[in-house]
Amino acid sequence: MIRVEGLTKDYGPRRAIDNISFDAKKGEILGFLGPNGAGKTTTMRILCGYMPPTSGVAQVAGFDVVDQSLEVRKRVGYMPESVPLYPDMTVFDYLKYMADLRRVPEAEDRVEDVLEMLHLEERIDSFISSLSKGMRQRVGLAQALLHDPEVLILDEPTIGLDPAQIKEVRNIIQEIGRERTVMLSTHILSEAQQVCDRVLIINKGRIIAEDAPEQLQARVTGAKMVSLKIGNDPDGVESILSDLPNVTNVKKGKEGSFEFETIPGTDPRPDVVRRLVHAGYDLLDMHAVGASLEDIFLQLTRDEPTVPEYAEIDILEEDDVNPDESSE
Amino acid sequence: MMNIWTISKREYNLYFASPIAYMIAFVILLTLGIFFFLNMQVAAAQQGYVPGVETTLIPMGTLLVLVIPAITTKLLAEECRLGTIELLLTAPVRDWELVVGKWLGGFFLLVTVIALTLVYPLMLNQFVDPGIDQGPLLSGYLGILLVGASLIAIGVFISSLFSNQIAAFITTMGVFIFLWWIIGPISQVLGPTSSSSELLSFLDYSTHYFNTLVRGVIDLKDVVFYVSVTALFLFLSTMSVEIRRWS
């Protein structure tokens, strides 16, 4: 459904994405993971026909994004990161307008169906300016779904939502993703893990890893982090933990909480529990901490042989950019 | 064509969802009404003065210069500020369809307001004997529509350059004032012998309207002038939208 080969985009002297290639099949939810400014939005904008690439090929549903831009745009539903909407229109008028622009047959019925699917039917006649952030997000999603697109591109679909809304939006995306291709960007690893079939990690315009989320995590987390909490006086816990085999890097946190790392391939947790309980401590909680995005990120960028090159490029860019800025 | 219609319909309806349409109609009708009343007073006091349709057409031309910036400013500048331009540019709509749709929405509003001003020539027709001259009425209203269409096209172009509406408004107003009031005097100061004077007097926006169309003369030269300005600025607006994609 999506095929990208050697895609590059320059903004003046700055290279936003650098020779990236990937593809996505029908019925696949592809996560695009990376820090801000990594090139996620640029890639998505190219894929939905908003801007042409500097070089490289991008195809959506078999159509080229440059030469057959209108065909691509007919088949893509896109929700930009900022979820732009017209505040002075009602939910219904706005969606009807977008449906008309996309020539959706029987637009009014379709708008009502989509609103029902996203549990917005009660706000159908509300002005968009009166909606909460979560509802606006859903209106933005409704806009992307109106024409029943083959490919759905969602830029940070859960940013700024409360946990209940995040869960709801994730469920909707999974529902949609069964028959369509969904590409979503995020910088939250757990989100990618829960929702996506495959994850691309992008940094400084390059794809540095591509895999299923579980594999990705297994690949990068050699050492496991464990966190535990003691209910009574925690004096002496640190020394008990440090004395145990396979436990390293013990850190004392606030209010009786501790963290330690395990030596790869071992699981000292049963020993830890036995020793602590035996010594009379009240063990309230113990759980393994998954690697955060930063951990994965640091590890992946550390493994990258081209890191010094990035650093050089950065320095050059700053020199190039600064005179421009001062002259503006 | 469907897309143009969809876009222009939204713009037109939105003018009536905000105070803009009513304010513009109010200002134009009130001002023209005052002029109408004063002319009737003069006609009653002075023997031999018969007011014609130009008593409405001349102030209306100037009023357009002042109100059209309020119509055009938001058309594209607001899309950029809200970010909704990203939705329009990723919808299956060609860039020129977007520009023409926006222009047409503004133009339809102007046509609506101008149609309302027809009450003054109609009333005048009742008061003067043997009725008003039909020629200037037709050519004058054609002139108003041509001037309006071209000024809206210029306004759409300026709106496409800004995401700040106030900046777009001030710029549009400045450009209109230059075209309407300043080019003419410059060409007069330079004198008829100067080579650039001929070009400047051709570009003088108001003479194409005041000297011929208001007086009942439909000169092809004037029609071509306004139509070309409209076409040129719709083209430039399309370019401006397209450049936005590249940056």
Interface residues (C-beta under 8 A of the other chain):
Chain A: Y11 R45 C48 G49 Y50 M51 P52 L70 R73 K74 V76 Y78 P80 S82 P84 L85 Y86 P87 D88 M89 Y97 M98 D100 L101 R102 R103 Q143
Chain B: M2 N3 T6 I7 R10 L14 A17 S18 L82 G83 T84 I85 E86 L87 L88 L89 T90 A91 P92 V93 R94 R245 W246 S247
